[in-house]
Amino acid sequence: MTERIPSDHATVDSHRVHVETVGRTSRPRIPLPDSLDHGDGEVLYLSLEGVEAHAQVTTTLRDEPGLEGAYPDAQLARTGDGENRLVEWVDRHGLGAGDPLLFDVVTAGYQYGLRRPGERVVYDAVQAPDDDLSDIAEKLG
């Protein structure tokens, strides 16, 4: 059975971040909090106020990690193909550069959530895959 965890639960660590844009485009970018240690190319499980997705960590020229897209599965997150759920979510809520968001750590190192300040979300806690199995999957994918 999946454990459900509200965003205001004591085990959820929330960080305030602000929407950025990619270069001179209007494409959104979400910077990762400084306290998180994720490298370029790593894929995270991400909830956008209940819409489940996968996002690949990218770094800027200044080596600052962030998310520029969220996709239905990990393979699409790696390739950037298909519907970008992050762009759709940002557009649907009328968010733009400088707008505040809350970046929730649901399962450290694996599952995260993104929500607007004042919004409460209930997450379905997902267990991180076994490292050996995820390594095999990446090699096959």
Secondary structure, DSSP 8 states (H G I E B T S, - for coil): ---EEETTSTT-EEEEEE-EESTTSS-EEEE--TT----TT-EEEEEETTEEEEEEEEE-TT--EEE---BSSHHHHHHT-S--HHHHHHHHTT--TT-EEEEEEEETTTEEEEE-TT---EEE------HHHHHHHHHH-
